[in-house]
Amino acid sequence: MPTPAPARRLVAVAPLLVPSTGRGADLHVKVTAPAGGRDLPVLVFSHGNAWSMDGYGPLVARWAAAGFVVVQPTHLDSRRYGIGVDDPRFPGIWRTRIADLHAVLDHLGDLLEQVPGLPGRADPARVAVAGHSWGGQSTGALLGARVLPPAGDPEEDFRHPAVRAGALLAAPGTGESLTAFAREHLPFMRPDFSTLTTPTLVVAGGRDDSALSTRGPDWFTDAHVLSPAPTRLLTIAEGEHTLGGLAGEAVRETTDEDADRVALVADAVAAHLLDVLTGDGTAWREVEERARRSREAGGPGVFDVEASPVPAVSRW
């Protein structure tokens, strides 16, 4: 059973406008933060396909309660814009998503100044990114992963100098096993993890069978297996693509609703990021202990964690 979230008053402000160019629509974000506290780390979160800054409430509230300032942009693939795979703008949205994240980070200081009571309390030296599904590929680019086109050289390096840590939740794997539909409509879904060098937590569901890949759930572990970065992997045996309902309660995409599972994912992400950003590994050791007890108990709620064979993240 996941531990309760810290009892903490939160403040949320939306929409806030971020300066941007070439996207055909204003870039809006939502900021959620603790009402008190100082030296707060910042987490920029990229939503999955069709979602927006208004989703992922269970995750965001728990992260903010853990002490993070969470910034959520709305990307162009959000349902509110109605841009489908047949829209001529769709093939370039993967680039626009990455540009959105860069714009947020480039204007982070001015953005947080607009949140009442927040100026001076966030720590611009402690910045992380996280993303779910397509948002995982978007944030992976800021962590060092590149995109391999069907032919030719890899795309440019999209890393951002402010980003010190990351988390990829049900993020797509490499492109060799894409289905015919994905090859035709999502040719950019070909990440190269050999250049991902930022400490990263990868979260995957043991029942996440994607219609975009001919492989099974292990497709979503590629960032952990193939990255040279110090990565950690959280595997949830019964987790499907929304890992229990990350985007919200009773939403139509959730096929495995489990509030405890969502809390576990939120806590593991927060623990990993705090370890990397602050050097305090206490919360991560608690996640490891919970994983040990889960393995021993067995049953449908089992989950596990492992680290890549590199020096512990807490030493960085």
C-alpha positions as CSV (number, residue, x, y, z in Angstrom):
1,M,0.0,0.0,0.0
2,P,1.6,3.3,-1.1
3,T,2.4,5.8,1.7
4,P,0.0,8.8,1.9
5,A,1.0,11.9,0.1
6,P,2.4,14.7,2.4
7,A,-0.3,17.0,3.7
8,R,0.4,20.3,2.1
9,R,-1.6,23.2,0.7
10,L,-1.1,23.7,-3.0
11,V,-1.6,26.6,-5.4
12,A,-2.4,26.1,-9.2
13,V,-2.5,28.8,-11.8
14,A,-3.6,28.5,-15.4
15,P,-3.4,29.4,-18.2
16,L,-0.1,31.2,-18.3
17,L,1.3,32.3,-21.7
18,V,4.8,31.2,-22.8
19,P,6.5,33.2,-25.6
20,S,6.8,30.9,-28.7
21,T,7.0,31.1,-32.4
22,G,5.9,29.0,-35.4
23,R,3.3,26.8,-33.7
24,G,0.1,28.5,-35.0
25,A,-1.4,28.7,-31.5
26,D,-0.4,30.2,-28.2
27,L,1.6,28.0,-25.8
28,H,-0.2,27.8,-22.5
29,V,0.9,26.1,-19.3
30,K,-0.4,25.3,-15.9
31,V,1.8,25.7,-12.8
32,T,1.1,23.8,-9.6
33,A,3.2,24.4,-6.5
34,P,3.3,24.0,-2.7
35,A,1.9,27.1,-1.0
36,G,4.9,27.2,1.3
37,G,8.6,26.2,1.3
38,R,11.7,27.4,-0.4
39,D,14.4,26.0,-2.7
40,L,11.7,24.1,-4.5
41,P,12.8,21.9,-7.4
42,V,11.0,22.4,-10.8
43,L,9.5,19.6,-12.8
44,V,8.3,20.2,-16.4
45,F,5.8,17.5,-17.5
46,S,4.9,16.6,-21.1
47,H,1.5,15.0,-21.5
48,G,0.6,12.0,-23.7
49,N,-1.1,12.2,-27.1
50,A,-4.4,14.2,-27.1
51,W,-4.1,15.4,-23.4
52,S,-3.4,18.9,-22.1
53,M,-2.2,20.9,-19.1
54,D,-5.5,20.1,-17.4
55,G,-4.8,16.3,-17.2
56,Y,-2.7,14.1,-14.9
57,G,-4.2,15.6,-11.7
58,P,-3.3,12.6,-9.5
59,L,0.3,12.8,-10.5
60,V,0.7,16.5,-10.4
61,A,-0.9,16.9,-7.0
62,R,1.3,14.3,-5.4
63,W,4.4,15.8,-6.9
64,A,3.6,19.2,-5.7
65,A,2.8,17.8,-2.3
66,A,6.3,16.3,-2.3
67,G,7.7,19.8,-2.8
68,F,8.0,20.2,-6.6
69,V,6.9,23.1,-8.8
70,V,5.2,21.3,-11.7
71,V,4.8,23.0,-15.0
72,Q,2.5,21.5,-17.6
73,P,2.4,22.8,-21.2
74,T,-0.4,22.0,-23.7
75,H,1.1,20.6,-26.9
76,L,-0.5,20.9,-30.3
77,D,-1.6,17.3,-30.4
78,S,-4.1,18.1,-27.6
79,R,-7.7,17.2,-28.4
80,R,-8.6,20.9,-28.1
81,Y,-6.8,21.6,-31.3
82,G,-8.2,18.7,-33.4
83,I,-5.0,17.9,-35.3
84,G,-5.2,14.2,-36.3
85,V,-2.7,12.0,-38.1
86,D,-4.1,13.1,-41.5
87,D,-3.6,16.8,-40.8
88,P,-0.6,18.2,-42.7
89,R,0.7,19.7,-39.5
90,F,0.9,16.4,-37.7
91,P,4.2,15.0,-39.0
92,G,6.0,18.0,-37.5
93,I,4.3,18.0,-34.1
94,W,7.0,15.9,-32.5
95,R,9.4,18.8,-33.2
96,T,6.9,21.4,-31.9
97,R,6.5,19.4,-28.7
98,I,10.3,19.5,-28.0
99,A,10.3,23.2,-28.9
100,D,7.5,23.8,-26.4
101,L,9.6,22.2,-23.6
102,H,12.6,24.4,-24.6
103,A,10.4,27.5,-24.6
104,V,9.1,26.7,-21.1
105,L,12.6,26.2,-19.8
106,D,14.0,29.2,-21.5
107,H,11.3,31.4,-20.0
108,L,11.0,29.6,-16.7
109,G,12.1,32.5,-14.5
110,D,9.5,34.9,-16.0
111,L,6.9,32.2,-15.9
112,L,7.2,31.4,-12.2
113,E,7.2,35.1,-11.4
114,Q,3.5,35.2,-12.5
115,V,2.4,32.7,-9.8
116,P,1.3,34.5,-6.7
117,G,3.5,33.7,-3.7
118,L,6.0,31.7,-5.7
119,P,8.7,34.2,-6.7
120,G,12.0,33.5,-5.0
121,R,10.9,30.1,-3.7
122,A,11.8,27.9,-6.7
123,D,15.4,26.7,-7.3
124,P,16.4,27.3,-11.0
125,A,19.4,25.0,-10.5
126,R,17.2,22.0,-9.7
127,V,15.2,21.3,-12.9
128,A,13.9,18.0,-14.2
129,V,11.6,16.8,-17.0
130,A,9.1,13.9,-17.2
131,G,6.6,12.7,-19.7
132,H,4.1,10.0,-20.3
133,S,3.8,8.0,-23.6
134,W,4.5,10.5,-26.5
135,G,5.5,12.9,-23.8
136,G,8.1,10.4,-22.8
137,Q,9.7,10.6,-26.2
138,S,9.5,14.4,-26.1
139,T,11.2,14.7,-22.8
140,G,13.7,11.9,-23.7
141,A,15.0,14.3,-26.3
142,L,15.9,16.8,-23.6
143,L,17.6,14.1,-21.7
144,G,19.8,13.3,-24.7
145,A,18.0,10.7,-26.8
146,R,17.8,11.5,-30.5
147,V,15.4,10.6,-33.3
148,L,16.4,8.3,-36.0
149,P,14.7,9.0,-39.3
150,P,13.8,6.1,-41.6
151,A,16.9,6.9,-43.6
152,G,19.8,9.3,-43.0
153,D,21.6,10.7,-40.0
154,P,20.0,11.1,-36.6
155,E,18.2,14.3,-35.9
156,E,19.9,17.1,-34.0
157,D,20.8,17.2,-30.3
158,F,17.8,18.6,-28.4
159,R,19.3,18.5,-24.9
160,H,18.6,21.5,-22.7
161,P,21.4,22.7,-20.3
162,A,19.0,23.3,-17.4
163,V,17.8,19.7,-17.2
164,R,19.6,17.6,-14.6
165,A,17.2,14.6,-14.2
166,G,14.3,13.0,-15.9
167,A,11.5,10.3,-15.8
168,L,10.0,8.5,-18.7
169,L,6.6,6.9,-18.1
170,A,5.5,4.3,-20.6
171,A,7.7,5.9,-23.2
172,P,8.0,4.3,-26.7
173,G,11.0,2.1,-27.4
174,T,13.1,1.9,-30.5
175,G,11.6,2.0,-34.0
176,E,12.7,-1.4,-35.4
177,S,9.5,-3.1,-34.3
178,L,6.9,-0.4,-35.3
179,T,3.7,-1.7,-36.8
180,A,2.8,-0.8,-40.4
181,F,0.4,1.9,-39.1
182,A,3.1,3.4,-36.9
183,R,5.7,3.3,-39.7
184,E,3.3,5.2,-42.0
185,H,1.9,7.8,-39.6
186,L,4.5,8.0,-36.8
187,P,7.9,7.6,-38.6
188,F,9.5,9.9,-36.0
189,M,8.8,7.3,-33.2
190,R,12.4,6.0,-33.6
191,P,14.3,7.2,-30.5
192,D,18.1,6.5,-30.2
193,F,18.9,5.9,-26.6
194,S,22.6,5.5,-27.1
195,T,23.0,9.3,-26.5
196,L,20.7,9.6,-23.5
197,T,23.1,10.6,-20.8
198,T,21.0,12.2,-18.1
199,P,20.0,10.3,-14.9
200,T,16.6,8.9,-15.7
201,L,13.9,6.8,-14.1
202,V,12.0,4.5,-16.6
203,V,8.6,3.3,-15.7
204,A,7.0,0.4,-17.6
205,G,3.9,-1.7,-17.2
206,G,4.0,-5.5,-17.4
207,R,0.7,-5.6,-19.4
208,D,1.4,-2.6,-21.6
209,D,0.9,-4.2,-25.0
210,S,1.1,-1.4,-27.6
211,A,-0.7,-1.4,-30.9
212,L,2.3,0.6,-32.3
213,S,4.9,-2.1,-31.7
214,T,5.1,-5.8,-32.7
215,R,7.0,-6.4,-29.4
216,G,5.5,-6.9,-26.0
217,P,5.7,-4.7,-22.9
218,D,9.5,-4.9,-22.8
219,W,9.4,-2.3,-25.7
220,F,8.8,0.3,-23.0
221,T,12.0,-0.6,-21.1
222,D,14.4,0.2,-24.0
223,A,15.5,3.5,-22.5
224,H,16.7,1.7,-19.4
225,V,18.3,-1.2,-21.4
226,L,20.0,0.8,-24.1
227,S,20.9,4.1,-22.4
228,P,24.5,4.8,-21.2
229,A,23.0,7.1,-18.5
230,P,22.6,5.9,-14.9
231,T,19.0,4.8,-15.2
232,R,16.5,3.1,-12.9
233,L,13.6,0.9,-14.0
234,L,10.3,0.6,-12.1
235,T,8.3,-2.3,-13.5
236,I,4.7,-2.7,-12.4
237,A,3.5,-6.3,-13.2
238,E,-0.2,-5.5,-13.8
239,G,0.3,-2.0,-15.2
240,E,-1.1,-1.1,-18.6
241,H,-0.4,2.0,-20.6
242,T,-1.8,4.5,-18.1
243,L,-0.2,2.6,-15.2
244,G,-3.4,2.7,-13.2
245,G,-4.8,6.0,-14.4
246,L,-2.1,8.6,-14.5
247,A,-4.1,11.0,-16.5
248,G,-7.0,11.1,-14.0
249,E,-9.8,9.1,-12.4
250,A,-12.3,7.3,-14.7
251,V,-10.9,8.7,-17.9
252,R,-11.6,6.8,-21.1
253,E,-8.0,5.8,-21.7
254,T,-7.7,4.1,-18.4
255,T,-8.2,0.3,-18.6
256,D,-6.4,-0.7,-15.4
257,E,-7.7,1.9,-12.9
258,D,-5.8,1.6,-9.6
259,A,-5.2,4.7,-7.4
260,D,-2.5,2.9,-5.3
261,R,-0.6,2.2,-8.5
262,V,-0.7,5.8,-9.6
263,A,0.5,6.9,-6.2
264,L,3.4,4.5,-6.4
265,V,4.5,5.9,-9.8
266,A,4.2,9.5,-8.5
267,D,6.2,8.6,-5.4
268,A,8.9,6.7,-7.3
269,V,9.4,9.6,-9.7
270,A,9.6,12.2,-6.9
271,A,12.0,10.0,-5.0
272,H,14.3,9.5,-8.0
273,L,14.3,13.2,-8.9
274,L,15.0,14.3,-5.3
275,D,17.9,11.8,-5.1
276,V,19.5,13.3,-8.3
277,L,18.6,16.9,-7.7
278,T,19.3,17.2,-4.0
279,G,21.5,14.2,-3.2
280,D,18.9,13.0,-0.6
281,G,18.3,9.3,-1.4
282,T,16.1,8.6,1.6
283,A,12.8,8.5,-0.4
284,W,14.4,6.3,-3.1
285,R,15.6,3.8,-0.5
286,E,12.0,3.7,0.8
287,V,10.8,2.8,-2.7
288,E,13.4,0.1,-2.9
289,E,12.2,-1.3,0.5
290,R,8.6,-1.2,-0.8
291,A,9.7,-3.1,-3.9
292,R,11.3,-5.8,-1.7
293,R,8.2,-6.2,0.3
294,S,6.1,-6.4,-2.9
295,R,8.3,-9.1,-4.3
296,E,8.0,-11.1,-1.1
297,A,4.2,-10.7,-1.0
298,G,3.7,-11.6,-4.6
299,G,0.1,-11.3,-6.1
300,P,-1.4,-8.8,-8.5
301,G,0.2,-5.7,-6.9
302,V,3.8,-6.8,-7.3
303,F,6.3,-4.3,-8.7
304,D,10.1,-4.2,-8.8
305,V,12.9,-1.7,-9.3
306,E,16.4,-2.1,-10.7
307,A,19.3,0.1,-11.6
308,S,21.6,0.0,-14.6
309,P,25.1,-1.3,-13.9
310,V,26.7,2.1,-13.3
311,P,27.6,4.1,-10.1
312,A,24.5,4.8,-8.0
313,V,22.6,8.0,-8.9
314,S,22.9,9.3,-5.4
315,R,26.7,9.6,-5.9
316,W,26.2,12.1,-8.7
